[in-house]
């Protein structure tokens, strides 16, 4: 089997995985059974689809295969479970994916547990792939995942979508997980390069799926637009040697116009919502950057205004730091530096922003020191290499 064919099988299976995982969990209430049976379905798909080709309805194929594996497992169990057996044998076509994603993102779970559960059961990633994303070995990830599954399998967390009254609050938790997964894939702190964007693609796929099930929720539409605006620049962010290229220095010709167009369409739809979402506001900022594809400068006053809005609806250190970057373009680097110096210096990005402002003010020795401090603070990866390179250049 060629690598291209293998990737197509994996991608197709992952697209069908959540339907099967949700159905088996609904019928059995046991995430251990879900893992075992979807793994069995993947093994069967890898063999059968290579030989016979991918079926016309892969969702139904994976669901039927996982159900058969679950039935076999339950029939061979020491403890009879007639209710689960009867439910699995019904072979209904009901879609439980919404309940699955909300269960995996239940607020009673810690954030890392939510991320791991979403990657395993909603996205269909293997244990090894998730372990790599978390920067741990398989055995450690296995223990973490088993702990995350326990409250669901025990019934402490019900397998259900939230009530209408709770939907907005619960949806915020789901979107936060999806955006975290996207960002880890896009700027993976544990990756030496920024070219491995599988996690980002999974996050986009999951967000698309969620939007298809909740089409009236423009918060989801705003997040998807935000992800697509950012993804549109992925080819331009990487140099010939895998080095990070900052936005002002990117080749606009490498930006993906089709992706920008889709993001813009989603954003225009999202503006109709009476509820102001942080993701829609962030997408507005990215749209202003995307508008520079023709070589015109960004409307920095509009960018600054959007960050002022974010400070009200979603305050946080990253918002303040990014606002300072916009402020530098509107009021100048000296005023922006005064603002940055009032913010907590608890991130390598703080040092990067301060270094760039110092360079613009001609204070190169101070800037070099900031690049060094930022590089020392950053996790190994492309951002650390970017900062280390700047520190070295200033020392020559």
C-alpha positions in Angstrom: 0.0 0.0 0.0 1.4 3.4 -0.9 1.8 6.1 1.6 -0.8 8.2 -0.1 -3.4 5.4 0.0 -2.6 4.7 3.6 -3.1 8.4 4.5 -6.4 8.4 2.7 -7.6 5.3 4.6 -6.6 6.9 7.9 -8.3 10.2 7.1 -11.5 8.5 6.0 -11.5 6.3 9.0 -11.0 9.2 11.4 -13.9 11.0 9.7 -16.1 8.0 10.5 -14.7 7.3 13.9 -16.8 9.6 16.0 -20.1 8.2 14.7 -19.1 4.7 15.7 -17.5 5.7 19.0 -20.6 7.7 20.0 -23.0 4.8 19.1 -21.0 2.2 21.0 -20.6 4.4 24.1 -24.4 5.2 24.0 -25.2 1.5 23.9 -22.6 0.1 26.2 -21.7 3.0 28.5 -18.1 1.7 28.6 -15.2 3.7 27.1 -12.9 0.6 27.3 -15.2 -1.2 25.0 -15.3 1.8 22.7 -11.5 1.9 22.5 -11.2 -1.9 21.9 -13.9 -2.0 19.2 -12.9 1.1 17.3 -9.3 -0.1 17.3 -10.6 -3.5 15.9 -12.6 -1.6 13.3 -9.5 0.3 12.2 -7.5 -2.9 11.9 -10.3 -4.3 9.8 -10.5 -1.2 7.6 -6.8 -1.1 7.0 -6.9 -4.6 5.6 -10.2 -4.6 3.9 -10.1 -1.1 2.4 -6.6 -1.7 1.0 -7.8 -4.8 -0.7 -11.3 -3.8 -1.8 -11.2 0.0 -1.8 -12.9 2.4 0.6 -16.7 1.8 0.7 -19.2 4.3 -0.6 -20.5 4.8 3.0 -17.5 4.5 5.3 -19.5 5.8 8.3 -21.9 2.9 8.1 -19.1 0.4 7.5 -17.1 1.5 10.5 -20.2 1.7 12.7 -21.3 -1.8 11.7 -17.8 -3.2 12.2 -17.4 -1.6 15.6 -20.9 -2.8 16.7 -20.0 -6.4 15.7 -16.8 -6.2 17.7 -18.6 -4.8 20.7 -21.2 -7.6 20.5 -18.4 -10.2 20.3 -16.7 -8.7 23.3 -19.8 -8.5 25.5 -20.9 -12.0 24.6 -17.5 -13.3 25.7 -17.5 -11.3 29.0 -17.7 -13.0 32.4 -20.5 -10.7 33.5 -23.6 -10.7 31.3 -24.9 -7.3 30.1 -28.2 -8.1 28.4 -29.3 -4.4 28.1 -26.1 -3.4 26.3 -26.2 -6.4 24.1 -29.8 -5.6 23.1 -29.0 -2.0 22.4 -26.0 -2.9 20.2 -28.0 -5.5 18.3 -30.7 -2.9 17.3 -28.3 -1.4 14.7 -30.0 2.0 14.8 -28.8 4.9 12.7 -29.2 7.6 15.4 -26.3 10.1 15.6 -24.8 10.5 19.1 -21.8 12.6 18.1 -23.0 15.7 19.9 -23.4 13.8 23.2 -19.9 12.4 22.7 -18.1 15.7 22.3 -20.0 17.4 25.2 -19.3 14.4 27.4 -15.6 14.4 26.5 -15.5 18.2 27.3 -17.5 18.0 30.6 -16.5 20.8 33.0 -16.0 18.2 35.8 -12.9 17.0 33.8 -9.5 18.8 33.9 -8.6 20.5 30.6 -5.8 18.1 29.7 -8.2 15.2 30.2 -10.8 16.8 27.9 -8.2 17.3 25.2 -7.0 13.7 25.5 -10.6 12.3 25.4 -11.5 14.5 22.4 -8.4 13.4 20.4 -9.0 9.7 21.2 -12.8 9.4 20.9 -13.9 12.3 18.7 -10.9 12.6 16.4 -9.9 8.9 16.4 -6.2 9.5 17.0 -4.1 6.6 18.3 -2.7 6.4 21.8 0.8 6.9 20.3 -0.3 10.0 18.4 -1.8 11.5 21.5 1.2 10.7 23.6 3.4 12.6 21.0 1.1 15.6 21.1 1.4 15.7 24.9 5.2 15.0 24.8 5.0 11.8 26.9 5.5 8.1 26.3 2.7 5.7 25.5 2.6 4.2 29.0 2.2 7.6 30.7 -0.5 8.6 28.2 -2.3 5.3 28.8 -2.5 6.0 32.5 -3.7 9.6 31.9 -6.3 8.4 29.5 -7.6 5.7 31.8 -8.0 8.2 34.6 -9.8 10.6 32.2 -12.2 7.8 31.1 -13.0 6.6 34.6 -15.8 9.2 35.6 -17.6 8.6 32.3 -17.4 4.8 32.5 -18.5 4.8 36.2 -21.5 7.0 35.3 -20.3 10.0 37.3 -20.6 12.0 34.1 -23.6 11.2 32.0 -23.4 10.5 28.3 -25.6 13.3 27.0 -25.8 16.6 25.2 -26.6 19.5 27.6 -30.0 20.9 28.1 -30.9 23.9 26.0 -30.5 26.2 29.0 -27.0 25.0 29.6 -25.9 24.8 26.0 -24.1 28.1 25.6 -22.0 27.7 28.7 -21.1 24.1 27.9 -20.4 25.0 24.3 -17.8 27.5 25.5 -15.9 24.6 27.1 -16.0 22.6 23.9 -14.8 25.4 21.7 -11.9 26.1 24.2 -10.7 22.5 23.8 -11.0 22.7 20.0 -9.0 25.9 19.8 -6.4 24.6 22.2 -5.9 21.5 19.9 -5.7 23.8 16.9 -3.1 26.0 18.4 -1.0 23.1 19.6 -1.0 21.8 16.1 -0.3 25.1 14.5 2.5 26.2 16.8 3.4 22.9 18.5 5.7 23.7 21.4 7.2 20.2 21.2 7.8 20.3 17.4 11.1 21.5 15.9 9.2 22.6 12.8 5.8 24.0 12.1 5.0 21.7 9.2 3.2 19.0 11.1 -0.3 20.4 11.1 -2.3 17.1 11.7 -3.7 18.4 15.0 -4.8 21.6 13.5 -6.5 19.7 10.7 -8.3 17.5 13.3 -9.4 20.6 15.2 -10.8 22.1 12.0 -12.6 18.9 11.1 -14.1 18.6 14.6 -15.3 22.2 14.4 -16.9 21.6 11.0 -18.7 18.6 12.4 -19.9 20.5 15.4 -21.2 23.3 13.2 -23.1 20.8 11.1 -24.9 19.6 14.2 -25.4 23.1 15.7 -25.8 25.3 12.7 -27.5 28.1 14.5 -24.6 28.7 16.9 -22.4 31.5 15.4 -19.8 31.0 18.1 -18.8 27.8 16.3 -18.8 29.6 13.0 -16.6 32.3 14.4 -14.1 29.8 15.7 -14.0 28.0 12.3 -13.5 31.3 10.5 -10.6 32.1 12.9 -9.0 28.7 12.4 -9.2 29.0 8.6 -7.8 32.6 8.5 -4.8 31.4 10.5 -4.4 28.2 8.4 -4.4 30.1 5.2 -0.9 31.4 6.0 0.6 28.0 6.9 2.8 27.7 3.8 4.1 31.2 4.2 5.1 30.8 7.8 7.9 28.3 7.0 11.2 29.1 5.4 13.3 26.8 3.3 15.1 25.4 6.3 12.0 25.1 8.5 12.4 28.4 10.2 9.5 30.5 11.4 8.7 33.6 9.3 6.8 36.4 11.1 3.7 37.8 9.6 5.2 41.1 8.3 7.8 39.2 6.3 5.6 36.5 4.8 5.2 36.0 1.0 1.6 36.9 0.5 1.6 34.9 -2.7 1.7 31.8 -0.6 -1.4 32.6 1.3 -4.4 30.3 0.4 -7.0 32.6 -1.2 -9.7 29.9 -1.2 -9.3 29.3 2.5 -9.4 33.1 3.2 -12.6 33.3 1.1 -14.3 30.5 3.1 -13.2 32.1 6.3 -14.6 35.5 5.2 -17.9 33.9 4.3 -18.2 32.2 7.7 -17.3 35.5 9.4 -19.9 37.4 7.5 -22.5 34.8 8.6 -21.2 35.0 12.2 -21.7 38.7 12.4 -25.5 38.2 12.5 -25.3 36.8 16.1 -26.5 39.1 18.8 -24.0 37.4 21.2 -20.5 38.8 20.8 -18.1 35.9 20.8 -14.4 36.1 21.4 -13.8 33.9 18.5 -15.7 36.1 16.1 -13.8 39.1 17.3 -10.5 37.3 16.9 -11.6 36.3 13.4 -12.3 40.0 12.7 -8.6 40.7 13.6 -7.4 37.9 11.3 -9.6 39.1 8.5 -7.9 42.5 8.7 -4.5 40.8 8.4 -5.8 38.7 5.5 -6.9 41.9 3.7 -3.2 42.8 3.4 -2.8 40.0 0.8 -2.7 42.6 -1.9 0.2 44.4 -0.3 -1.7 47.1 1.5 -0.9 47.8 5.2 -3.3 46.5 7.8 -5.9 48.8 9.3 -4.2 48.9 12.7 -6.7 51.2 14.3 -9.4 48.7 13.6 -7.2 45.9 14.9 -6.6 47.9 18.1 -10.4 48.5 18.5 -11.0 44.8 18.3 -8.4 44.1 21.0 -10.1 46.7 23.1 -13.3 44.7 22.7 -11.5 41.5 23.6 -10.2 43.1 26.8 -13.9 43.5 27.8 -15.3 40.1 26.8 -12.3 37.9 27.1 -9.6 39.6 29.2 -6.2 38.0 29.7 -2.5 38.5 29.4 -2.3 37.3 25.8 -5.0 39.9 24.7 -3.1 42.7 26.5 0.2 41.6 24.9 -1.3 41.4 21.4 -3.0 44.8 21.9 0.4 46.3 22.7 1.6 45.1 19.3 -1.3 46.9 17.6 -0.7 49.9 19.8 2.9 50.1 18.5 1.6 50.5 15.0 -0.9 53.2 16.0 0.9 55.2 18.7 4.5 54.1 18.2 6.8 51.7 19.9 7.7 53.9 22.8 4.1 54.1 24.1 3.6 50.4 23.4 6.8 49.6 25.4 5.4 51.5 28.4 2.3 49.2 28.2 4.3 46.0 27.9 6.4 46.9 30.9 3.2 46.9 33.0 2.3 43.4 31.9 3.5 40.2 33.7 6.7 38.9 32.1 5.5 35.3 32.5 5.8 34.2 28.8 8.5 33.9 26.2 6.1 35.9 23.9 6.3 38.8 26.3 10.1 38.9 25.8 9.7 38.6 22.0 7.3 41.5 21.9 9.5 43.6 24.1 12.6 42.7 22.1 11.0 43.8 18.8 9.8 47.1 20.4 13.4 47.8 21.7 14.8 47.1 18.2 12.4 49.6 16.7 13.7 52.1 19.2 17.3 51.4 18.3 18.1 49.8 21.7 19.7 46.7 20.2 21.8 45.5 23.2 18.7 45.5 25.4 16.7 43.8 22.6 19.4 41.1 22.3 19.0 40.4 26.0 15.3 40.0 25.7 15.6 37.6 22.8 18.0 35.5 24.9 15.6 35.5 27.9 12.7 34.6 25.7 14.6 31.8 24.0 15.6 30.4 27.4 12.0 30.5 28.5 10.4 29.0 25.4 9.7 25.3 25.0 12.0 23.5 22.4 10.5 24.1 19.0 10.2 26.6 16.2 9.4 29.6 18.3 12.5 29.0 20.5 14.7 28.6 17.4 13.3 31.9 16.0 14.1 33.8 19.2 17.6 32.2 19.5 18.3 33.1 15.9 17.4 36.8 16.6 19.6 36.8 19.7 22.5 35.4 17.7 22.1 37.9 14.9 22.2 40.8 17.2 25.4 39.5 18.8 27.3 39.4 15.5 
